[in-house]
Amino acid sequence: MVKAPTVDDVARVAGVSRQTVSNVVNSPHIVRPQTRERVESAIAELGYRPHAAARMLRTRRSSTIGVHLDPYAGGISGVVLDRFVHALTERASDRDMRVLVYAARSPEEEVARLADLREGGEVDAVIVTGTFRGDPRTGWLIEHGLPFVSFGRPWGEDDVDVPAHLWVDVDGAAGTSAATRHVQRTAGGRVAFLGWPEGSGTGDDRERGWREAGGGGPRWAVEESVGAARAAVAAALAAGEAVDGIVCASDSLAVGAHLAAVAAGRPDLPIIGFDNTPAAEALGLSSVEQLPEKVAAGALELLMGATGSIVAPRPAASGSAHVLVEPRLVVR
């Protein structure tokens, strides 16, 4: 049976002291870059992995990132967050970090859960999902000094140059703009937008992309529902609304729009969704893919830096406080 490498083995190969190896593992910022690189090379060569429990006792850190898991609500578009959590777990593991998934049914309940996790020392940082205007969770985290990044922007007046906190998000406007231009090039200039009622930060952002691309068609608003989308599009087509294609704020809305178009005798009407879920793929619908794997990588880099291994509080400074992921248009 092969003996696992120890701190002493790493120190011998790197030509440094045992304490220096410990510093590289637990406080890399205090070690000179050249020495740190030598130790990191030895760690990689030997396959050394620090004992998590012992490291927690020494550093008083859990090496754990908390992330909220939305309650299961069925539907089509919930797979995006699932992909994000899977990607986050894999990439956190590469940085010797773990992910703790917690549940809460409301923002207020989540704040209480965050307070418990912080009090018990169970997490070093948090990734908040599904942000909205006036979000009480981000305010609580800032007030209590728990490092965090949000998947979703602060939705304030200036989220880029002077953001309220670190954030990573998908550029929804870029996605719907690309979708609108694609329909205009391939089918015609009158492109409708099927989205949610005004007031949703994410939905309004996706609508903005359609407007900036000069959609030229009507704007229809429904709640997130296949049935509601089908009814709205069916009524518009029955009333003689002339459209060359439809760009939608989600795949759920796109599925409803597609069903209405087929029933109206227009099965080839171009319809583009958002999220690129298995439902869109099964129906052969084009869709904008969020690339949650890139979102997960961006969130970890904001929390930990490019090569860091321990989460530390970071200020939201201009130029380094956000990551905006460019989505991909998948045409079918």
MILOLUM-712525 format. One record per residue (C-alpha): residue number from 1; y negated, z, x negated. Coordinates in steps of 0.25 Angstrom, whole numbers. Each point is the difference from the previous one (the first is absolute). Layout:
! residues N
<r><nr>NUM</nr><Y>Y</Y><Z>Z</Z><X>X</X></r>
...
//
This chain:
! residues 332
<r><nr>1</nr><Y>0</Y><Z>0</Z><X>0</X></r>
<r><nr>2</nr><Y>-13</Y><Z>-4</Z><X>-6</X></r>
<r><nr>3</nr><Y>-10</Y><Z>11</Z><X>-2</X></r>
<r><nr>4</nr><Y>-14</Y><Z>-3</Z><X>7</X></r>
<r><nr>5</nr><Y>-12</Y><Z>-1</Z><X>-9</X></r>
<r><nr>6</nr><Y>-8</Y><Z>12</Z><X>-2</X></r>
<r><nr>7</nr><Y>-15</Y><Z>3</Z><X>-4</X></r>
<r><nr>8</nr><Y>4</Y><Z>3</Z><X>-14</X></r>
<r><nr>9</nr><Y>7</Y><Z>-14</Z><X>-1</X></r>
<r><nr>10</nr><Y>-13</Y><Z>-7</Z><X>5</X></r>
<r><nr>11</nr><Y>-8</Y><Z>8</Z><X>-10</X></r>
<r><nr>12</nr><Y>9</Y><Z>-4</Z><X>-11</X></r>
<r><nr>13</nr><Y>0</Y><Z>-15</Z><X>3</X></r>
<r><nr>14</nr><Y>-15</Y><Z>0</Z><X>2</X></r>
<r><nr>15</nr><Y>-3</Y><Z>9</Z><X>-12</X></r>
<r><nr>16</nr><Y>-8</Y><Z>10</Z><X>7</X></r>
<r><nr>17</nr><Y>1</Y><Z>14</Z><X>4</X></r>
<r><nr>18</nr><Y>8</Y><Z>5</Z><X>13</X></r>
<r><nr>19</nr><Y>-14</Y><Z>5</Z><X>6</X></r>
<r><nr>20</nr><Y>-6</Y><Z>-14</Z><X>-2</X></r>
<r><nr>21</nr><Y>12</Y><Z>-6</Z><X>8</X></r>
<r><nr>22</nr><Y>-3</Y><Z>10</Z><X>11</X></r>
<r><nr>23</nr><Y>-15</Y><Z>-3</Z><X>0</X></r>
<r><nr>24</nr><Y>3</Y><Z>-15</Z><X>2</X></r>
<r><nr>25</nr><Y>9</Y><Z>3</Z><X>12</X></r>
<r><nr>26</nr><Y>-9</Y><Z>10</Z><X>6</X></r>
<r><nr>27</nr><Y>-14</Y><Z>-2</Z><X>-5</X></r>
<r><nr>28</nr><Y>0</Y><Z>-14</Z><X>-6</X></r>
<r><nr>29</nr><Y>-15</Y><Z>-1</Z><X>0</X></r>
<r><nr>30</nr><Y>-1</Y><Z>11</Z><X>-11</X></r>
<r><nr>31</nr><Y>8</Y><Z>-8</Z><X>-9</X></r>
<r><nr>32</nr><Y>-5</Y><Z>-11</Z><X>-10</X></r>
<r><nr>33</nr><Y>3</Y><Z>-14</Z><X>6</X></r>
<r><nr>34</nr><Y>8</Y><Z>-4</Z><X>-13</X></r>
<r><nr>35</nr><Y>8</Y><Z>13</Z><X>0</X></r>
<r><nr>36</nr><Y>2</Y><Z>-2</Z><X>15</X></r>
<r><nr>37</nr><Y>5</Y><Z>-14</Z><X>-1</X></r>
<r><nr>38</nr><Y>10</Y><Z>5</Z><X>-11</X></r>
<r><nr>39</nr><Y>6</Y><Z>11</Z><X>8</X></r>
<r><nr>40</nr><Y>1</Y><Z>-9</Z><X>13</X></r>
<r><nr>41</nr><Y>7</Y><Z>-10</Z><X>-8</X></r>
<r><nr>42</nr><Y>10</Y><Z>10</Z><X>-5</X></r>
<r><nr>43</nr><Y>2</Y><Z>5</Z><X>15</X></r>
<r><nr>44</nr><Y>3</Y><Z>-14</Z><X>4</X></r>
<r><nr>45</nr><Y>9</Y><Z>-3</Z><X>-12</X></r>
<r><nr>46</nr><Y>8</Y><Z>13</Z><X>3</X></r>
<r><nr>47</nr><Y>0</Y><Z>0</Z><X>15</X></r>
<r><nr>48</nr><Y>-6</Y><Z>14</Z><X>0</X></r>
<r><nr>49</nr><Y>-3</Y><Z>6</Z><X>14</X></r>
<r><nr>50</nr><Y>-7</Y><Z>13</Z><X>1</X></r>
<r><nr>51</nr><Y>6</Y><Z>10</Z><X>9</X></r>
<r><nr>52</nr><Y>-8</Y><Z>0</Z><X>13</X></r>
<r><nr>53</nr><Y>2</Y><Z>15</Z><X>3</X></r>
<r><nr>54</nr><Y>-3</Y><Z>5</Z><X>-14</X></r>
<r><nr>55</nr><Y>-13</Y><Z>-9</Z><X>0</X></r>
<r><nr>56</nr><Y>-4</Y><Z>5</Z><X>13</X></r>
<r><nr>57</nr><Y>0</Y><Z>15</Z><X>-5</X></r>
<r><nr>58</nr><Y>-7</Y><Z>-4</Z><X>-13</X></r>
<r><nr>59</nr><Y>-11</Y><Z>-9</Z><X>7</X></r>
<r><nr>60</nr><Y>-1</Y><Z>7</Z><X>14</X></r>
<r><nr>61</nr><Y>1</Y><Z>-15</Z><X>5</X></r>
<r><nr>62</nr><Y>11</Y><Z>-5</Z><X>10</X></r>
<r><nr>63</nr><Y>-1</Y><Z>-14</Z><X>-5</X></r>
<r><nr>64</nr><Y>0</Y><Z>-4</Z><X>14</X></r>
<r><nr>65</nr><Y>-9</Y><Z>-9</Z><X>9</X></r>
<r><nr>66</nr><Y>0</Y><Z>2</Z><X>15</X></r>
<r><nr>67</nr><Y>-1</Y><Z>-11</Z><X>10</X></r>
<r><nr>68</nr><Y>-1</Y><Z>0</Z><X>15</X></r>
<r><nr>69</nr><Y>11</Y><Z>-7</Z><X>8</X></r>
<r><nr>70</nr><Y>-5</Y><Z>-5</Z><X>13</X></r>
<r><nr>71</nr><Y>8</Y><Z>4</Z><X>13</X></r>
<r><nr>72</nr><Y>10</Y><Z>-10</Z><X>4</X></r>
<r><nr>73</nr><Y>-7</Y><Z>-8</Z><X>11</X></r>
<r><nr>74</nr><Y>9</Y><Z>-13</Z><X>0</X></r>
<r><nr>75</nr><Y>-6</Y><Z>-13</Z><X>1</X></r>
<r><nr>76</nr><Y>-1</Y><Z>-11</Z><X>-10</X></r>
<r><nr>77</nr><Y>-11</Y><Z>3</Z><X>-11</X></r>
<r><nr>78</nr><Y>5</Y><Z>14</Z><X>-4</X></r>
<r><nr>79</nr><Y>8</Y><Z>-6</Z><X>-12</X></r>
<r><nr>80</nr><Y>-12</Y><Z>-1</Z><X>-9</X></r>
<r><nr>81</nr><Y>-1</Y><Z>15</Z><X>-2</X></r>
<r><nr>82</nr><Y>15</Y><Z>1</Z><X>-3</X></r>
<r><nr>83</nr><Y>-1</Y><Z>-10</Z><X>-11</X></r>
<r><nr>84</nr><Y>-12</Y><Z>7</Z><X>-5</X></r>
<r><nr>85</nr><Y>7</Y><Z>13</Z><X>-1</X></r>
<r><nr>86</nr><Y>12</Y><Z>-6</Z><X>-6</X></r>
<r><nr>87</nr><Y>-8</Y><Z>-7</Z><X>-11</X></r>
<r><nr>88</nr><Y>-8</Y><Z>13</Z><X>-2</X></r>
<r><nr>89</nr><Y>13</Y><Z>7</Z><X>-3</X></r>
<r><nr>90</nr><Y>5</Y><Z>-10</Z><X>-9</X></r>
<r><nr>91</nr><Y>-13</Y><Z>-1</Z><X>-8</X></r>
<r><nr>92</nr><Y>-2</Y><Z>15</Z><X>0</X></r>
<r><nr>93</nr><Y>14</Y><Z>2</Z><X>-6</X></r>
<r><nr>94</nr><Y>-4</Y><Z>-9</Z><X>-12</X></r>
<r><nr>95</nr><Y>-11</Y><Z>10</Z><X>-3</X></r>
<r><nr>96</nr><Y>9</Y><Z>12</Z><X>1</X></r>
<r><nr>97</nr><Y>-6</Y><Z>4</Z><X>13</X></r>
<r><nr>98</nr><Y>7</Y><Z>2</Z><X>14</X></r>
<r><nr>99</nr><Y>-5</Y><Z>-3</Z><X>14</X></r>
<r><nr>100</nr><Y>1</Y><Z>10</Z><X>11</X></r>
<r><nr>101</nr><Y>-1</Y><Z>-6</Z><X>14</X></r>
<r><nr>102</nr><Y>-6</Y><Z>9</Z><X>11</X></r>
<r><nr>103</nr><Y>-2</Y><Z>-2</Z><X>15</X></r>
<r><nr>104</nr><Y>-12</Y><Z>3</Z><X>9</X></r>
<r><nr>105</nr><Y>-3</Y><Z>-4</Z><X>14</X></r>
<r><nr>106</nr><Y>-15</Y><Z>0</Z><X>-1</X></r>
<r><nr>107</nr><Y>-11</Y><Z>1</Z><X>-11</X></r>
<r><nr>108</nr><Y>-2</Y><Z>15</Z><X>3</X></r>
<r><nr>109</nr><Y>15</Y><Z>3</Z><X>-1</X></r>
<r><nr>110</nr><Y>0</Y><Z>-8</Z><X>-13</X></r>
<r><nr>111</nr><Y>-12</Y><Z>9</Z><X>-6</X></r>
<r><nr>112</nr><Y>9</Y><Z>12</Z><X>4</X></r>
<r><nr>113</nr><Y>12</Y><Z>-6</Z><X>-7</X></r>
<r><nr>114</nr><Y>-9</Y><Z>-3</Z><X>-12</X></r>
<r><nr>115</nr><Y>-5</Y><Z>14</Z><X>-1</X></r>
<r><nr>116</nr><Y>15</Y><Z>5</Z><X>0</X></r>
<r><nr>117</nr><Y>4</Y><Z>-10</Z><X>-11</X></r>
<r><nr>118</nr><Y>-12</Y><Z>4</Z><X>-9</X></r>
<r><nr>119</nr><Y>2</Y><Z>15</Z><X>2</X></r>
<r><nr>120</nr><Y>14</Y><Z>-1</Z><X>-4</X></r>
<r><nr>121</nr><Y>-2</Y><Z>-9</Z><X>-12</X></r>
<r><nr>122</nr><Y>9</Y><Z>-10</Z><X>5</X></r>
<r><nr>123</nr><Y>-9</Y><Z>-12</Z><X>-3</X></r>
<r><nr>124</nr><Y>-10</Y><Z>-4</Z><X>-11</X></r>
<r><nr>125</nr><Y>-6</Y><Z>-11</Z><X>8</X></r>
<r><nr>126</nr><Y>0</Y><Z>-7</Z><X>13</X></r>
<r><nr>127</nr><Y>-1</Y><Z>-15</Z><X>5</X></r>
<r><nr>128</nr><Y>-6</Y><Z>0</Z><X>14</X></r>
<r><nr>129</nr><Y>3</Y><Z>-12</Z><X>9</X></r>
<r><nr>130</nr><Y>-6</Y><Z>-6</Z><X>12</X></r>
<r><nr>131</nr><Y>-15</Y><Z>4</Z><X>-2</X></r>
<r><nr>132</nr><Y>-10</Y><Z>-1</Z><X>10</X></r>
<r><nr>133</nr><Y>-15</Y><Z>3</Z><X>2</X></r>
<r><nr>134</nr><Y>-3</Y><Z>15</Z><X>0</X></r>
<r><nr>135</nr><Y>14</Y><Z>3</Z><X>-6</X></r>
<r><nr>136</nr><Y>1</Y><Z>15</Z><X>-1</X></r>
<r><nr>137</nr><Y>12</Y><Z>0</Z><X>-10</X></r>
<r><nr>138</nr><Y>-8</Y><Z>-6</Z><X>-11</X></r>
<r><nr>139</nr><Y>-12</Y><Z>10</Z><X>2</X></r>
<r><nr>140</nr><Y>10</Y><Z>11</Z><X>-1</X></r>
<r><nr>141</nr><Y>7</Y><Z>-5</Z><X>-12</X></r>
<r><nr>142</nr><Y>-14</Y><Z>-2</Z><X>-7</X></r>
<r><nr>143</nr><Y>-4</Y><Z>14</Z><X>4</X></r>
<r><nr>144</nr><Y>12</Y><Z>6</Z><X>-5</X></r>
<r><nr>145</nr><Y>1</Y><Z>-8</Z><X>-13</X></r>
<r><nr>146</nr><Y>14</Y><Z>-6</Z><X>2</X></r>
<r><nr>147</nr><Y>1</Y><Z>-13</Z><X>-7</X></r>
<r><nr>148</nr><Y>2</Y><Z>-12</Z><X>9</X></r>
<r><nr>149</nr><Y>-1</Y><Z>-15</Z><X>2</X></r>
<r><nr>150</nr><Y>0</Y><Z>-6</Z><X>14</X></r>
<r><nr>151</nr><Y>7</Y><Z>-12</Z><X>4</X></r>
<r><nr>152</nr><Y>-12</Y><Z>-5</Z><X>9</X></r>
<r><nr>153</nr><Y>-14</Y><Z>0</Z><X>-4</X></r>
<r><nr>154</nr><Y>-10</Y><Z>11</Z><X>4</X></r>
<r><nr>155</nr><Y>-7</Y><Z>-9</Z><X>10</X></r>
<r><nr>156</nr><Y>-13</Y><Z>5</Z><X>-4</X></r>
<r><nr>157</nr><Y>-13</Y><Z>-8</Z><X>-2</X></r>
<r><nr>158</nr><Y>3</Y><Z>-3</Z><X>-15</X></r>
<r><nr>159</nr><Y>15</Y><Z>1</Z><X>-3</X></r>
<r><nr>160</nr><Y>-1</Y><Z>-8</Z><X>-13</X></r>
<r><nr>161</nr><Y>-12</Y><Z>4</Z><X>-9</X></r>
<r><nr>162</nr><Y>-1</Y><Z>15</Z><X>6</X></r>
<r><nr>163</nr><Y>13</Y><Z>3</Z><X>7</X></r>
<r><nr>164</nr><Y>3</Y><Z>14</Z><X>6</X></r>
<r><nr>165</nr><Y>13</Y><Z>1</Z><X>-8</X></r>
<r><nr>166</nr><Y>11</Y><Z>-8</Z><X>-7</X></r>
<r><nr>167</nr><Y>6</Y><Z>-11</Z><X>8</X></r>
<r><nr>168</nr><Y>9</Y><Z>-12</Z><X>0</X></r>
<r><nr>169</nr><Y>1</Y><Z>-10</Z><X>11</X></r>
<r><nr>170</nr><Y>4</Y><Z>-14</Z><X>4</X></r>
<r><nr>171</nr><Y>-11</Y><Z>-10</Z><X>1</X></r>
<r><nr>172</nr><Y>2</Y><Z>-3</Z><X>15</X></r>
<r><nr>173</nr><Y>-12</Y><Z>-9</Z><X>1</X></r>
<r><nr>174</nr><Y>5</Y><Z>-9</Z><X>-11</X></r>
<r><nr>175</nr><Y>14</Y><Z>-1</Z><X>7</X></r>
<r><nr>176</nr><Y>-6</Y><Z>-5</Z><X>13</X></r>
<r><nr>177</nr><Y>-10</Y><Z>-9</Z><X>-6</X></r>
<r><nr>178</nr><Y>11</Y><Z>-7</Z><X>-8</X></r>
<r><nr>179</nr><Y>8</Y><Z>-1</Z><X>13</X></r>
<r><nr>180</nr><Y>-12</Y><Z>-5</Z><X>8</X></r>
<r><nr>181</nr><Y>-3</Y><Z>-11</Z><X>-11</X></r>
<r><nr>182</nr><Y>15</Y><Z>-4</Z><X>0</X></r>
<r><nr>183</nr><Y>0</Y><Z>-3</Z><X>15</X></r>
<r><nr>184</nr><Y>-13</Y><Z>-7</Z><X>-1</X></r>
<r><nr>185</nr><Y>6</Y><Z>-9</Z><X>-11</X></r>
<r><nr>186</nr><Y>13</Y><Z>-3</Z><X>7</X></r>
<r><nr>187</nr><Y>-3</Y><Z>1</Z><X>15</X></r>
<r><nr>188</nr><Y>-15</Y><Z>-1</Z><X>4</X></r>
<r><nr>189</nr><Y>-12</Y><Z>8</Z><X>-1</X></r>
<r><nr>190</nr><Y>0</Y><Z>9</Z><X>13</X></r>
<r><nr>191</nr><Y>8</Y><Z>12</Z><X>-5</X></r>
<r><nr>192</nr><Y>1</Y><Z>12</Z><X>10</X></r>
<r><nr>193</nr><Y>1</Y><Z>15</Z><X>-5</X></r>
<r><nr>194</nr><Y>9</Y><Z>9</Z><X>7</X></r>
<r><nr>195</nr><Y>-3</Y><Z>15</Z><X>-5</X></r>
<r><nr>196</nr><Y>-2</Y><Z>14</Z><X>5</X></r>
<r><nr>197</nr><Y>-12</Y><Z>6</Z><X>7</X></r>
<r><nr>198</nr><Y>-12</Y><Z>2</Z><X>-9</X></r>
<r><nr>199</nr><Y>-1</Y><Z>13</Z><X>-7</X></r>
<r><nr>200</nr><Y>13</Y><Z>-1</Z><X>-9</X></r>
<r><nr>201</nr><Y>-4</Y><Z>-1</Z><X>-14</X></r>
<r><nr>202</nr><Y>12</Y><Z>-8</Z><X>-4</X></r>
<r><nr>203</nr><Y>-1</Y><Z>-9</Z><X>12</X></r>
<r><nr>204</nr><Y>-15</Y><Z>-2</Z><X>-1</X></r>
<r><nr>205</nr><Y>2</Y><Z>-4</Z><X>-15</X></r>
<r><nr>206</nr><Y>11</Y><Z>-10</Z><X>4</X></r>
<r><nr>207</nr><Y>-9</Y><Z>-6</Z><X>11</X></r>
<r><nr>208</nr><Y>-11</Y><Z>-1</Z><X>-11</X></r>
<r><nr>209</nr><Y>8</Y><Z>-10</Z><X>-8</X></r>
<r><nr>210</nr><Y>2</Y><Z>-9</Z><X>12</X></r>
<r><nr>211</nr><Y>-15</Y><Z>0</Z><X>3</X></r>
<r><nr>212</nr><Y>-3</Y><Z>-3</Z><X>-15</X></r>
<r><nr>213</nr><Y>9</Y><Z>-11</Z><X>0</X></r>
<r><nr>214</nr><Y>-7</Y><Z>-6</Z><X>12</X></r>
<r><nr>215</nr><Y>12</Y><Z>1</Z><X>10</X></r>
<r><nr>216</nr><Y>-8</Y><Z>-7</Z><X>11</X></r>
<r><nr>217</nr><Y>9</Y><Z>5</Z><X>11</X></r>
<r><nr>218</nr><Y>0</Y><Z>12</Z><X>10</X></r>
<r><nr>219</nr><Y>2</Y><Z>14</Z><X>-4</X></r>
<r><nr>220</nr><Y>11</Y><Z>7</Z><X>8</X></r>
<r><nr>221</nr><Y>2</Y><Z>15</Z><X>0</X></r>
<r><nr>222</nr><Y>12</Y><Z>8</Z><X>4</X></r>
<r><nr>223</nr><Y>8</Y><Z>13</Z><X>-4</X></r>
<r><nr>224</nr><Y>11</Y><Z>-1</Z><X>-10</X></r>
<r><nr>225</nr><Y>11</Y><Z>-5</Z><X>10</X></r>
<r><nr>226</nr><Y>8</Y><Z>-13</Z><X>0</X></r>
<r><nr>227</nr><Y>-1</Y><Z>1</Z><X>16</X></r>
<r><nr>228</nr><Y>-15</Y><Z>1</Z><X>0</X></r>
<r><nr>229</nr><Y>-1</Y><Z>-11</Z><X>-10</X></r>
<r><nr>230</nr><Y>9</Y><Z>-9</Z><X>8</X></r>
<r><nr>231</nr><Y>-8</Y><Z>2</Z><X>13</X></r>
<r><nr>232</nr><Y>-14</Y><Z>-2</Z><X>-7</X></r>
<r><nr>233</nr><Y>4</Y><Z>-13</Z><X>-6</X></r>
<r><nr>234</nr><Y>8</Y><Z>-5</Z><X>12</X></r>
<r><nr>235</nr><Y>-13</Y><Z>3</Z><X>9</X></r>
<r><nr>236</nr><Y>-9</Y><Z>-8</Z><X>-10</X></r>
<r><nr>237</nr><Y>9</Y><Z>-12</Z><X>-2</X></r>
<r><nr>238</nr><Y>2</Y><Z>0</Z><X>16</X></r>
<r><nr>239</nr><Y>-15</Y><Z>0</Z><X>1</X></r>
<r><nr>240</nr><Y>-1</Y><Z>-13</Z><X>-9</X></r>
<r><nr>241</nr><Y>-5</Y><Z>7</Z><X>-12</X></r>
<r><nr>242</nr><Y>0</Y><Z>-11</Z><X>-11</X></r>
<r><nr>243</nr><Y>5</Y><Z>6</Z><X>-14</X></r>
<r><nr>244</nr><Y>6</Y><Z>-7</Z><X>-12</X></r>
<r><nr>245</nr><Y>7</Y><Z>13</Z><X>-5</X></r>
<r><nr>246</nr><Y>0</Y><Z>15</Z><X>1</X></r>
<r><nr>247</nr><Y>-2</Y><Z>10</Z><X>-11</X></r>
<r><nr>248</nr><Y>5</Y><Z>14</Z><X>3</X></r>
<r><nr>249</nr><Y>-3</Y><Z>14</Z><X>-5</X></r>
<r><nr>250</nr><Y>15</Y><Z>4</Z><X>0</X></r>
<r><nr>251</nr><Y>14</Y><Z>-7</Z><X>1</X></r>
<r><nr>252</nr><Y>2</Y><Z>8</Z><X>13</X></r>
<r><nr>253</nr><Y>-12</Y><Z>-8</Z><X>6</X></r>
<r><nr>254</nr><Y>5</Y><Z>-13</Z><X>-6</X></r>
<r><nr>255</nr><Y>13</Y><Z>2</Z><X>6</X></r>
<r><nr>256</nr><Y>-6</Y><Z>2</Z><X>14</X></r>
<r><nr>257</nr><Y>-9</Y><Z>-12</Z><X>-2</X></r>
<r><nr>258</nr><Y>11</Y><Z>-9</Z><X>-4</X></r>
<r><nr>259</nr><Y>8</Y><Z>4</Z><X>12</X></r>
<r><nr>260</nr><Y>-12</Y><Z>-4</Z><X>9</X></r>
<r><nr>261</nr><Y>-2</Y><Z>-13</Z><X>-7</X></r>
<r><nr>262</nr><Y>15</Y><Z>-4</Z><X>2</X></r>
<r><nr>263</nr><Y>-1</Y><Z>4</Z><X>14</X></r>
<r><nr>264</nr><Y>-12</Y><Z>-9</Z><X>2</X></r>
<r><nr>265</nr><Y>7</Y><Z>-12</Z><X>-6</X></r>
<r><nr>266</nr><Y>-7</Y><Z>1</Z><X>-14</X></r>
<r><nr>267</nr><Y>11</Y><Z>5</Z><X>-9</X></r>
<r><nr>268</nr><Y>-6</Y><Z>-7</Z><X>-12</X></r>
<r><nr>269</nr><Y>-14</Y><Z>7</Z><X>1</X></r>
<r><nr>270</nr><Y>-2</Y><Z>6</Z><X>-14</X></r>
<r><nr>271</nr><Y>0</Y><Z>15</Z><X>1</X></r>
<r><nr>272</nr><Y>-2</Y><Z>9</Z><X>-12</X></r>
<r><nr>273</nr><Y>3</Y><Z>15</Z><X>0</X></r>
<r><nr>274</nr><Y>-3</Y><Z>11</Z><X>-10</X></r>
<r><nr>275</nr><Y>11</Y><Z>9</Z><X>-8</X></r>
<r><nr>276</nr><Y>11</Y><Z>-11</Z><X>-2</X></r>
<r><nr>277</nr><Y>10</Y><Z>9</Z><X>8</X></r>
<r><nr>278</nr><Y>15</Y><Z>-4</Z><X>2</X></r>
<r><nr>279</nr><Y>-4</Y><Z>-4</Z><X>14</X></r>
<r><nr>280</nr><Y>-10</Y><Z>-10</Z><X>-4</X></r>
<r><nr>281</nr><Y>10</Y><Z>-6</Z><X>-10</X></r>
<r><nr>282</nr><Y>11</Y><Z>-1</Z><X>11</X></r>
<r><nr>283</nr><Y>-10</Y><Z>-7</Z><X>9</X></r>
<r><nr>284</nr><Y>-5</Y><Z>-9</Z><X>-11</X></r>
<r><nr>285</nr><Y>-14</Y><Z>5</Z><X>1</X></r>
<r><nr>286</nr><Y>-10</Y><Z>-1</Z><X>-11</X></r>
<r><nr>287</nr><Y>-5</Y><Z>13</Z><X>-4</X></r>
<r><nr>288</nr><Y>-9</Y><Z>8</Z><X>-10</X></r>
<r><nr>289</nr><Y>8</Y><Z>9</Z><X>-9</X></r>
<r><nr>290</nr><Y>-7</Y><Z>13</Z><X>-5</X></r>
<r><nr>291</nr><Y>9</Y><Z>1</Z><X>-13</X></r>
<r><nr>292</nr><Y>1</Y><Z>16</Z><X>2</X></r>
<r><nr>293</nr><Y>7</Y><Z>0</Z><X>-14</X></r>
<r><nr>294</nr><Y>-13</Y><Z>-4</Z><X>-6</X></r>
<r><nr>295</nr><Y>-7</Y><Z>11</Z><X>8</X></r>
<r><nr>296</nr><Y>10</Y><Z>10</Z><X>-5</X></r>
<r><nr>297</nr><Y>-3</Y><Z>-4</Z><X>-14</X></r>
<r><nr>298</nr><Y>-15</Y><Z>1</Z><X>2</X></r>
<r><nr>299</nr><Y>1</Y><Z>13</Z><X>6</X></r>
<r><nr>300</nr><Y>8</Y><Z>6</Z><X>-12</X></r>
<r><nr>301</nr><Y>-10</Y><Z>-6</Z><X>-10</X></r>
<r><nr>302</nr><Y>-12</Y><Z>6</Z><X>7</X></r>
<r><nr>303</nr><Y>7</Y><Z>14</Z><X>1</X></r>
<r><nr>304</nr><Y>6</Y><Z>0</Z><X>-14</X></r>
<r><nr>305</nr><Y>-7</Y><Z>-11</Z><X>-9</X></r>
<r><nr>306</nr><Y>8</Y><Z>-12</Z><X>-6</X></r>
<r><nr>307</nr><Y>9</Y><Z>9</Z><X>-8</X></r>
<r><nr>308</nr><Y>-2</Y><Z>14</Z><X>4</X></r>
<r><nr>309</nr><Y>12</Y><Z>9</Z><X>4</X></r>
<r><nr>310</nr><Y>-7</Y><Z>11</Z><X>7</X></r>
<r><nr>311</nr><Y>-9</Y><Z>0</Z><X>12</X></r>
<r><nr>312</nr><Y>-14</Y><Z>5</Z><X>-3</X></r>
<r><nr>313</nr><Y>-13</Y><Z>0</Z><X>9</X></r>
<r><nr>314</nr><Y>-9</Y><Z>-12</Z><X>-2</X></r>
<r><nr>315</nr><Y>-14</Y><Z>-3</Z><X>5</X></r>
<r><nr>316</nr><Y>-2</Y><Z>-11</Z><X>9</X></r>
<r><nr>317</nr><Y>-9</Y><Z>-8</Z><X>-10</X></r>
<r><nr>318</nr><Y>-6</Y><Z>-14</Z><X>2</X></r>
<r><nr>319</nr><Y>9</Y><Z>-11</Z><X>-6</X></r>
<r><nr>320</nr><Y>13</Y><Z>9</Z><X>-1</X></r>
<r><nr>321</nr><Y>1</Y><Z>6</Z><X>14</X></r>
<r><nr>322</nr><Y>7</Y><Z>-10</Z><X>8</X></r>
<r><nr>323</nr><Y>11</Y><Z>-11</Z><X>-1</X></r>
<r><nr>324</nr><Y>-1</Y><Z>-12</Z><X>10</X></r>
<r><nr>325</nr><Y>13</Y><Z>-7</Z><X>1</X></r>
<r><nr>326</nr><Y>0</Y><Z>-15</Z><X>3</X></r>
<r><nr>327</nr><Y>10</Y><Z>-3</Z><X>11</X></r>
<r><nr>328</nr><Y>8</Y><Z>-13</Z><X>1</X></r>
<r><nr>329</nr><Y>1</Y><Z>-10</Z><X>11</X></r>
<r><nr>330</nr><Y>15</Y><Z>-4</Z><X>3</X></r>
<r><nr>331</nr><Y>0</Y><Z>-13</Z><X>7</X></r>
<r><nr>332</nr><Y>13</Y><Z>-4</Z><X>8</X></r>
//
